[in-house]
Amino acid sequence: MGTGAQDVAFGAAVRSWAGHDSGRDRPEPGGRPSRAVAPGLCHNRAVAAPPPTSSAAAVLSGLPAVRGWAVDLYRDLHAHPELSHQEQATGARVAERLRASGIDVHTGVGGTGVVGLIRNGDGPTVLLRADMDALPVAEATGLGYASHATTSDGAGNEVPVMHACGHDMHVACLLGAAHLLAASTRSWAGTVVAVFQPAEETGDGARAMLEGGLASLVPRPDVALAQHVLAAPAGLVGTHAGPTLSAADSLRITLHGRGAHGSMPQASVDPVVLAAMIVVRLQTVVARETPPGEPVVVTVGSLRAGTKSNVIPDHAVIELNVRTYGEHTRAAVLGAIHRMVDAECQASGCPQPADYELFDRFPLTDNDVVATTRVAAAFAAHFGERAVPLPVQTASEDFSDIPTALGSPYCYWGIGGTDPDRYRRAEREGRVAQDIPVNHSAHFAPVIQPTLDTGIEALVVAALAWLGTIREGAPPGRT
């Protein structure tokens, strides 16, 4: 789940969703957790839950046969990660698995993107999306299938590579769900579009697929659906209507000073002091210019200046990241940053104004209320008390670029991926932040089960909330 800066805040934010005793959420025989979660969890009572549908039961009856190859595939993907826009081997594995499931495949969409199409008569079109890329992180999980990969990044630097955000789990879940739907066409009607997207971490993979002709390859979806694994107890599924993931803007600011000898500071305009003043001043954007209770984040992640202790440099570079939940707030925060930086530069007598560069921009993920209510009801029927509300997150995603461009409503939800016993122990000791690795951590690795089953089931159940009409007299489904 991406921004250019590695966003470890995502898992920390979800603790308000799942930070409760989850002792009753242990896997039952066969790898599935019990339907109950712990006392104190805020259960989702916003919508009435319909009874479980016979179509979901029919489609998911094939899950035991899928589980074996899906686990093996997940481990292989985890051991062989690829950076954004480099997902050639991952895309080839995805296409191979889709073809083995009897699904029509388009490859090379937006570079390395893959699209699978399951056409099953008249009915709604549902788009399901998974992201495929990994991160430049050296894995420290100690797993038997841990990544030892290295590669060259876009700047030509040799870097380690790790699936530190769970995209390997997303791919395995969607491949499993697509196979089950393709094998059970008597149980639903319509079209399923399975989108395997590159380059989510750099925020431009969704746009690349759109520019690569995605809209010409698929019918306009009636709904688009996606999910993300989180640092929360495995087996939980969380939904949230409305703004759910923040918009993100990364900003690179170059400050221009006047260099001098360190013994003669009076001859300089010191950009180091200037940068330090700006970093402190920027803390007031949230503390003094944002209404209490409105989620806004301004983080200075990098400050670079100088090369030697006795040389005052002639410039400094600040890189910061902004998270907001509305265009008005977004504009106000970016405007405040410009105002404060310009004022500090003027106060310091800079020889020229600061230079600004926006990069790694992510859209707001604003879940459609009607679609999310429908998904939440389907989850409540299938998962019972494991279907819970998801709090607003300060992470960001580019998924919404696809349904926005296609004119489709969408819903994006979260699934837990942390061993429930480990989470409960950390919470009991007051050490969740210290002991539970979050997304983008070198120690982040979802427990395979029940995470994989939960993700496959969630995609199938959500899709069938639109497609789930038993087709009387239809030919047998594919296997």
Secondary structure, DSSP 8 states (H G I E B T S, - for coil): ---SS--THHHHHTHHHH-S--TT--B-TTS-B-S---TT-----SS------HHHHHHHTTHHHHHHHHHHHHHHHHHS---TT--HHHHHHHHHHHHHTT-EEEEEETTTEEEEEEEESSS-EEEEEEE---BS----S--TT----EEE-TTS-EEE-B--SSHHHHHHHHHHHHHHHHT-GGG--EEEEEEEES-TTTT-HHHHHHHTTHHHHS---SEEEEEEEEEEETT-EEE--EEEE-EEEEEEEEEE-B-EETT-GGG-B-HHHHHHHHHHHHHHHHHHHS-TTS--EEEEEEEEE-SSTTEE-SEEEEEEEEEESSHHHHHHHHHHHHHHHHHHHHHHT-SS--EEEEEEEE--EEE-HHHHHHHHHHHHHHHGGGEEE---BS---STTHHHHHHT--EEEEEEEEE-HHHHHHHHHTT-HHHHS--TT-TT----HHHHHHHHHHHHHHHHHHHH----TT------
